[in-house]
């Protein structure tokens, strides 16, 4: 696959990169390179236009004010929405996940329009924050192993009729609605509350993004021992917790 190139875009690392989320772009980059792919990584700061020619776009979490600023600039720029309409693959975490939805509550307590790339609406929970390890079963249509990650959010995300739950929780709060859902996805756009960074804990998700971007059903195998040791450690820690 060495003659195949992949353009990976990390969106607004200056605003949306909490809890090690920038590790997600490193994992996608590494997993693609292990398969002999030529990877062009593009880090797009919030004062730069978002290119529309990317194959995979990654967006992390952030605090409330940076989230509002990011949403405002992404709406004004329009590049990410155009990339999505062109079939680009988008993977978002926490604040980034909320931004991709229809709307969320910003740091001023107001309803902030999202990009509408996922049919979800996020509100602010009145109860305690959702904090801790999460174990969940990913939508069987994606054919992925159990999801492990760390959540830390006050938001509650409600799925609309065209959004599918990314996973259903066994441990943790996920979307915080009490219905057991975690994250959301459609054909090319994914959102989750999982940090960790989530793709280091779940490298098969990174592989899925690469396969979707390349429109292939399988990738050559790689040595997953390090990842599996990390996954086993975190799953064991989560299940052993009181």
N, C-alpha and C positions, 0 to 999 in steps of 0.2 A: 504493500500500500504506500510505498515511499513516494510515488508520483502523485499522490493525493494530498491536497492542502486543506487546512481547516482554519478558519478565522474565528478566534474566540475573543469576545468583547466583554470587558469588566466595566460595568456602568457605575460611575460616580463613586470611586473608592474614597474620595475626600469627604463624602457625606454618609455613605451607606457601607460601612465595613466594621461592624461590631462583632464581638465574640468569635474572632478568628474567621469570619465569613470569607475573607479574601483567600483563605486556604482552598475554597471551592474552585477558584479559577486555576490554582496551582495543580489541583488534582485532575481536572479536565485536561489541562495542558500535558501533564505527565502521562495520563492514561492514553491519550492520543499518540504521543511520541513513542510510547512503548510498542504501539502497533505500526511504527514506521511512518506515521503521518507527519507531514510538514505543518507545523502549527505557527500561525501568526497571532500573537497576543496583542490586543489593543486595549490599553487602560484609558478610559475616557473620563476626564474630570468634569465637574459640573459647569465649568465655563467653556467647555468645548462641545461642538456638535456631535451627536450620536450618529455614527456611520450606519448606513442602511444595508451595507454589503456583508455584514457579519453572518456567520453560520450559527453560532451559539452565543447567547447573551446571558450574563450572570449578574444578579443584583443582590446585595446583602441587606442586613438590618441596620437600623440607626435610631438615634434618639428622636424625640417628637419634632423638634424644630428642624433639624436636618431633613427629616422625612417630608415635612411640608415644603421646604425649599426644593428638594429633589422632585416632588410631584409637580410643583409649579414649572420648573425648568424642563422636565420631560414633556409636559403638555405643550409648552411653548415651542420646544424644539421639534417634536413630532417624529424624530428619527426612529425611536424604538417602536412606535406604533406602525410606521411604514415598514420597518423590518419584519414585524409580526405579520402584516398583511402579505408580505412576500414569502411567508412560510418559514421564517427563522425560528430557531428553538430558543425559548426563554425559560430560565430557571431562577426563581426568586425566593428570598428568605425573609420572613418576619415583616419588617417595615416595607421592604421591597414587594413582598407578597400583597400587602394591603394596597400599595400604590397601583398594582396591576388591576385591582378590582374597580368597582363602579364608584365607590366613595369610602372614606374613612374619617374619623374624628381627629382633627389636627391639634397642635399644641395650644391653640387659642380656644379650644372647645367647640370649634365650628366644623360643619360638614365640608370636607375637602374633596373635590372631584378627583377620581383616579383616572387611569387610562382606559378602563373598560375592556381590558384584554382577558380578564376572567370575570365571570358572572358571580361576583361575591360583593358583599357590603360588610364593612367592619365598623363596629361601634366600640365604645370604651366600657369595660366591665366595671361594675361597682364593687364587686367582691375582691378577695385577695388576688394577687398576681398569680399567673400560671408559671410556676418555676419548678424545674427539676428534670430528671431524665424521663424520656418517653420511649415506649416500645409500641409499635403499631404494625398492622398488616397492610401492606401496600395493595392497592387495587389489583385484583388478580389479572386484569387485562394487560397489565404492564409486565407481568411475569418476573417479579423482583423478590428477593428475600426480605425478611422482616426489617422494618425501619427502626433505627436507633438514633437518638439525637437528644439535644438539650433545649428546653423551652424556657423563655423568660419574657413574658409579654402580659400586658394588661388588656389588650384588644380581644374582642370577640368577633369572629368572622362567620357570617351566615351565607350559605351557598344558595345561589339562584338555580333555576331549572336547567340551565345549560352547563353548569359546572359539576364535575364529578369529584367526590372526595379522593384526595391523593392516597389516603390511608385511613384505617379505623384503629383507634387506640386500644391497646390492652392495658397500658400504664401511662398516666399523664392526662392532660386536659385537651391537647390538640387545639382545635378551633375555639374551644371554650364555650360551646353552645349546649353541652350536655348530651349531644346526640352521638358522641363517639367519633365524630369525623376529625380528620387532621389534614389540613391543606386542601388544595383543589387543583384540577387540571382540565385542560381540553386537549385537542390533538397535538399542539405544539407549545403550549404555555403551561408552566408548572409553578405552583406556589406552596410553601410549607413554612411552618413556624420553627422548624428544627435548625438549631445551630450545632456546633460540634468540632470543626465545621462538618456539616452534614455529609458532604461528598467524601471526606476522609473516612468517616464511619461507614459510609454506604457507597463504595466505589462502583457498584453495579449501576447505580443511578447515573453516575458520570458516563459509564459505558452506554447506557440507554440514550443519553443526550447525543453522544457521538454517532451512534447508529442512526438515530433519527435525522441528524444533520447530513449524514452521508447517504441516507435512504438504503441501508443494508440491513439484513436480518441478523448478522453475527459479526463478531470481531475475532481476530486471532487471540488465543489464550495468552495470559501473562501470569507471572508469579504473584499470587495474591496472599502469600503467607503473612506478610506484615499487616495488611489490612484485616485479615481474618483474626489475627491475634488481638488487634485493637477492638474489633467488633465483639469478640468473645469476652474481652475484659470489661467493656462497657455494659454489655447485656447482663453479665454476671453481677456487676456492681448494682445495676438497676433492680434486678430481681431479688437481690439480697437485702436491699434497703428496707427498713421497717415501714 
